[in-house]
Amino acid sequence: MSKTLFRTWAVSALLISGTSVARSEQGLIVHKALSLDMAMAMTKGSLDKCRELHYKCAITVLDATGRTIIALQDDGANLHRFDVARKKAYTALVYRRPSKEVVEGWSKKTAEPVPLLEGTMPNPPIEGTIDMGGGIPIIVDQDTIGAIAVSGAPGWEMDEACAKAGLAKVADRLK
């Protein structure tokens, strides 16, 4: 066998073996995901906190793809709360930080004449987001696996506190 033919064969063998390894690694993607039971526990924790403080709220939990796992509206909550909770959760999910921080970034941007940076635009630029606080991303090992949001408390800080109460109910399982 000539040296040229052997080199061609060796390079081909390496490429083929390298390709098969790459393809096998590209098969299944393993990731953490919220279960319905965990979403229900979070929602219950948030609802309990809202009721303890006499707030009539809506609560939404989204998975990592933005799909609603669970959404509820407490008795007597205003009609728009349901939709607003979903948008707050979606904002937190899309920007991977609390929706209040996103709004603060947008607010700062309106006063600055510098180029736009992601998450600092003055208006909600992505359909389905909203410029309101109360949404919290659910982050595990630097991966955003979902979001939870509350709407209906008197102020974003209290919406966020109720959402965090839901996260606290499952904190030991978010590892």
N, C-alpha and C positions, 0 to 999 in steps of 0.2 A: 504494500500500500504506500503510495507516495505521501510525502510530508504534507503537501497541499490538501490532498484528499482527506488525510487523517485530521488535519486542523479543521477543515470544513465539517467533518463528521463530529468532532469533539464540540465545536461551537454549536452545532445544531442540537446535539444531545443536551448541552447545558441550557439552551434556550427552551427546548421542549420540557425539560425537568423544571426549570424555573417557572414556566408558564403554568404547568400543572399545579405547582405549589401555590402560585398566585390565585389560580381559579378556585382551588379548594378553600383558600382563605376567604374568598369573596362569596362563599355559599351563604351560610346563615349569619345574620347579624344578631348578636346577643345584646340585649339591653334590659334595663330595669323598667318596669311599668307599674302603674297604679292598678290595683285590683278594685273591683266594685265594692268589696267589703271595706277596704281601706278608705275609699272615697266616701262611703256612707259614714264611717267613723269620724272622718274629718268634718263632714257636713253636720253631723250630730253635735260634735264639739263646738262648732261655730254657732249652731242654732241655740245650744244651751247657754252659751255666753250672751248671745243677743237677747234671749228671753230673760236671763238673769238681770240684765240691764234695762229691760222693758222696751227693747227695740223690735220693730216689726220689719224684718229683713228678708232679702232673697239671697241665696247662696248658690254658687256654681263651682263645680270642680271639672277641669278639663284634663284630658290626657296630653301626652307630648305632641300629638298631631293636631291639637286644637278641637278635637271632638269632645262633646259633652259626655261625661261619665254620669254625673248626677247634677240636677238643678232643682231647687225647690224654693217656694215662696211661702213664708209664714202667714198664718191667718191675719188679715187686716193690713198686710203690706200694700203699699201703693202699687198700682198697675205697672208702672215703668221700672220698678226695682228688678224684676226678673231679667229684662233685657240689659239693663245697666250692669248687673252682676256678671253676666256673661262677657260683656265687652271689657270690663275691668280685668277679668281673669285672662282674656285673650291678649290684652295689652301687656300684662305681666309675663305671659308665655312668650310672646313674640320678641320682646325686648330683654327677656331673661333677668328682669329685676322688678322690684315692686312698682306698680303702676304709678304710685305717688312720686317716685324718683324720676320716672319717665316724664311726668307732667312738669316736674321742677326743671328738668333739662329743657323741655320745650319752652317754658316760661323764660329761662335765662337766655335762650336763643333769640327771643323777640327783641331783646335789648342790645344784642351784640351784632356788629357789622362784619363778623368773620365768616368764613365758609361753613356750610352745614356739616355737622358730624352726626353719625348714626345715633339715633335716640335723642337728639337735641333739636329737632325741627319744631317750629312754632305751632303747628296744627297736627292732629292725628293723620299721618300720611298713609297709613295702611288701613284698608277697609276693614271694619270690625273693631278697630281700637277706639279708645275714648280717652279724653283728657280729664280723668278723675282717679283719685287714689282709692285704695281698698282691695287691690289685687296683689297677690303674692305668688311668685314662682315657687314651684316645689323642686328643690335642687338636691340631688344625691350624687356624691363624688364628682362634682363639677358638671354633671349632666342635668339639664332641666327636663324633668319627667312629667310635668304637668303644672297646673296653677289652680289656685283657689281664690275666690273673691266674695265679698259681702257688699251688699248695697242696702241702705236704709237706716243706718245708725246716724246720729246727728254729727256728721263730720267724718272726713276721710280717716283720721287717726283712729276713731272708734270702729269704723268698718274694718280697718287693718287689724286692730286689736282682736276683733271677733274672728277674722280669718286666721290669725296666728293662734288663737285658742283651738281652732280646729286642727292645725298642724301639730300643736303640742300633744294632742290626743294620740298621734301616731308617730311621734318623733323617734321613739325607740325602734320602730320598724322601718324607718327611712335610712337604713344603713346598708 
